[in-house]
Amino acid sequence: MSKIDVIIVLHNSKSLIPSLMGSLESIAVPITAYFLDNASSDGTPEILAEAIQKTKFPAFVMRSLLNNGFARGVNFLARQGTGDFLFLLNPDTELEPDCLEKLLQRSEADPRIAICEAKQSPREHPKTFDSTTGETTWCSGAAVLIRRAAFEELGGFDEHLYFMYCEDVDLSWKLWIREWKCVYNRDAVVRHYTQDLVPGKRRTMENYFSFRNSIFLFYRFGSWRDREILRNFLVKRFVSQAYSFQSKILFMFALIDHIRYIPYLVQTRDSWGDSKHPWVRLTETSLSH
């Protein structure tokens, strides 16, 4: 049976731990869980360390005094294990029955499947998928099974660029270009209590990185033919009434910040920008929303 390393990165997630751990206990296949606390200040690591004493599966908690973000945190945890698959899971989730088992069954049926994503409820990412094969343009990192061999072939997430947001799109498109497959399994369901659903939630950090990292995707995978997509993205953020004045100031700071990454983006674009694939679609990312 394939070995699965469950990878969970947390930051101030104390209130989520009981439901998260209960969800993990429902998994029927053997797992080893690796948790990284990213500089929480609410007691998350202490509560988590206590909770893993009661688990039926091996579990390890690591703590960082700095917030490493999602991409670097996942890369770090991936190096701790040796499983054939990595199951990336957000702490604000609960697995429906047999969710991981269905992802594993689908992944093992085709050795070229690099990523197999669960359906998120109640809100799903708006993107296209083939109803027969499940192939899709990109897979969200919120609840996804990744083949270790594919993940390591690419060196994991690009932690130099991505703190949070868009790292999963970047990885998915690189995998498609390398002739791996990204698959969506709508029969495997995870309840994702995304912060978008929390009334009054401030999204300052999320908006900042979503804006900046969307531009990174354009640099790496876009072309002159796609310039209208970028133009519309910038016009909506800076000219239209869709965003507040405060948000536009935030976007301006993010736009300025992205300049320091341009040399790296230009350098790495040669590996990916000239390689086109039908599932690499800028129109199905935040660049078009």
N, C-alpha and C positions, 0 to 999 in steps of 0.2 A: 504494500500500500504506500502511496506517495506520502512523503513527510511534508507537513504544512507548518510554517512559522507565521503566527499571527502577529502583525506589526501595528502598534497603536501609539500615536504621539498625542500627548495631552498638554493642555495649558489652562490652569484655573478651571478644572473640570470636576471638582469635588462632588457636585450635586448629581453628576451623570454616572458615577461609578457603580452604584447599586444595580441600576438597570443594565448597564454595560456588562458587568460581571455575570449577572443572571442570564444574559443573552449568550455569553460565551459558554456557560455551563450546559446549554442545550445542544451544543455541537456534538455529533455522534462520532465523527472521525477523529483520530488522534491528532492533537495539536500541541505546539509549544508556543507560549505567548511571551512577547517581548514588549515592555512598556517603556517609553521615555517621557519623563516629566520635564517640560520645557520651562523651567524657572517659575513654577506656580507660586502664588503667594496666599493661596486659600486653604492650604493643608492637603492638597491633592496627593502628593507622594506618600504622606503618612497614612492616609485612608486607603490608598491603593496597596501599600506594603502590607497592611493588615488584612486586606481582602484576599490577597493571593495565598495567604496561609491556609485558606479553606478550599482552594480550587482542586479539582480532580485531575487537572492537567499541569505539567511543569510550567512555571511562570516566573519571569524575572523583571524586576523594576530597576531602571536606571534613572538617575536624576542629573540634570544639568543646571548650573547656576546662571546660564545664559539662555535666552530664547533662541533656539537654532532655526526656528521655522519648520515647516512641514517637510520640504524636500531633503534638507540636511538631516533632519531627525529620522526619516525613513531610511536614508542611506546608511546611517549609523546603526540602526537596529538590524537592517538586513545583513550587516557584516557579523552580527552576533550569532546567527544561526546557520544551519546547513540544509534546511528543508528544500525539497524539490520545488515547492511553491511558496510564495509570500502572499498572505492574505492581509491586505491593507484595509483598516477599518477605522472610521472616525469614532471618537468617543461618544458623540451624540447620536448613536444609532442603536437599534435593536434588531436582531435577525429574526425573520419569520422562520417557521419550521423548515429544516432541510436546506436553508439558503446556501450555506457553504458546500454542503454535499452536492447540490445541483451544479454549482459552479465548477467543482472538482470533476464531476462526471463529464460535463461538457468539455472541459480543458483536456482531460485524458483521452477523449475520443478523437482528437486531432492534435498531433505533436507540433503543428505550426501555430497553434493558438498561443499567443504570448500573454494576452490579457483577456479575462472574462469578467464582465461587469454585472453586478446585480441591479435589478430594477429598484429605484428609490421611490418610496411612498411617504408622504402624500404628494410630493413635488418632484417631478422628473426633469432632467435636462432636455431641452428641446433640440434633438438631433436625429438625423436619419439613420435607420438601420434596415438591413435586408431581412424581411420577415421569414425567409427560408433558412438562411445560413446564420443569421444573427450578426453578421459583419457590420461594423459601424465605424464612423469617422474617428471617434476617440472615446476613451473610457475614463470615467470619473474615478479619482482616487479615494472616494468616500467609502466604498465597499467593493473591492475588486481583488480577484485572484490573479497573481502574476507568476509566470514561469520564471524561476530563478535564472536559468540559462540565458533567457532573453534579456532579463533585467541587467545581468552582469555583462552581457555582450556590449551593452551601451554604457556601462559604467554607472548605472542607476539614473536617478533624476539629476538634472543639471542644477546643482545647488549653488553654482556661481551666479546664476541669473535669478533663480526663483526662491523666494522666501515662502510665499504662499500664493496660490492661484496660478493656473495655466501650466504648471509643471506636468500635469497628467496629459494635457493636450500635446505638449512638446514630446513627451515620451512616446505617446501613441503614434504620432506621425513619424517619428524616427523608426519605430518598429515596422510600420507599414512599408517605409522606404527600404528597410532591410529584409523585406519579404516575410515578416511575421504577420500574424492576424490579430485584430482587435475585435472582440465579440461581446455582444450584449445578450444576456440571458434573462428574458422577461419572466421566466418561471421561478427564478431565484429572487426573492423579495427582501428588502431591508427597509425598516422604518427609519427615516432620517429626519430628525428634528432640527433641521437647519436653522441657523440663527435668523434667516430671513423671515421666519414665521414668528419670531419673538416680538411682541408689540413694543415699539419705542426703542428697539435696539439700534445703537449708534454703529455705523459701518465705516467709520473713518479709515481704519487700516485696510479693511477689505476693499473699499473703493479705490484707495491709493494703489494697491498692488494689482488689482484687476485691470486698472487703466494702464499702468506702466508695462505690465507683463503682456498685455494684448499687443502692444507695440512691438515687444520682443518677438512675438510670433510672426508678425508681419515682416520684420527684418529677416528672420531665419527662413521662412517658408514662402513669403509672398514674392511678387514680381511687379514689374511696371504695369502689366495688364490688370493687376489687382488694385491699382492706385485709387480707384473710385471707392473701394471698400474702406480704405484708410481715411480718405477725405470725408466720407459720410460719418465715420466714427468720430473724427475730431470736431466736425461741425456740430454734431449732436451734443457733444460734451461742452463745447465752448460757446456756441452761438444760440442754440435752441433754448426753449424754456423748460426742457425736460429735467434740467438740473439746477440746483440753487446756486447763488453767487458763491457761497462758501465751498460748495463742491467744485466749482470751476477754479477757485484758488487752489484747492487740493490737487486738481488735475494738472494745473500749471507747474506746481512743485514736482509732481511725478514726471511730467514731460522734461523738465530740466534735469531731473535725477537720471533719466534714462541715457543721457548723453555720455556719461562716463562708461557705459557698457558697449558703446558703438564699436570700438576697436575689437573687442572680443566677439561681438556678433558678426562683424565683417569677416573675421578670421575663421569662425566656425561655420559660416554660411556656405562655404565651398563644399562642405560635406553633405549638406542637406538641401540647400536652396535650388540646386540645379537638378535635383532628382524629384521628378513629379510622380504623383500617385493619385488615382481617382478618388481615394478616400481622404486625401489631404485637402480639406475644404475650409478656407477662411470664413466662408459664409455661415458656418455652423459653430462659430465661437462668439465670444463677447464683442468681437470686432463688428459684428452685424446686429448687435442688440442695442 
